[in-house]
Amino acid sequence: MHTTPEFALTRADYRLLSKAAASRVRGSARHHAIGLLMRAIAWCLLSAGLFLYFRLHERLPEEAATMDLSAALIVLGALLATAALVLGQLRLAARMVVDGGAFMRRHSLTFTDSAMRMDWATGHAEVGWSNVIGKASDGANHYLFVDASAAYVVPRQAVASFQADFDRWFARLPA
């Protein structure tokens, strides 16, 4: 049994977790196929729309000003919709991690051959190694996924004193 020193995660750790989770989701073949299909359909629709626009522009020169204004409004609307989506995602990300919340609260981890236990001032949680469905690592942290995008974040520095044992447990986890 090994226990980490007490540590607190940061907003930067949350961003790293988000990247690790996104790369796990993007790694699936089904996700790639759906994304590729959607991009192909979007390009086909855009090409057809441009073809139709220029064809109508050529056939109805007296309506050219109206068509140009309509095209400009459609492009502006698409840009605003994209900007609203991106800003909404940024606002959501900023609200996901709050000071004093569970993610940024000081806690420690205890590792045994059968489970990992997280303890903090107001409670604890335990997850068996068999419940970890995936793993990832980066320069700062290890991520033990218990769902497609939910993971326990284990700072590399927190397990430095028992790195060999942690590596043994980590190696047994599915990728």
Beta strands, then each sheet from edge to edge (+ up, - down):
strand 1: 2-3
strand 2: 107-111
strand 3: 115-120
strand 4: 123-128
strand 5: 134-137
strand 6: 141-145
strand 7: 151-155
sheet 1: 1+ 2- 3+ 4-
sheet 2: 5+ 6- 7+
end
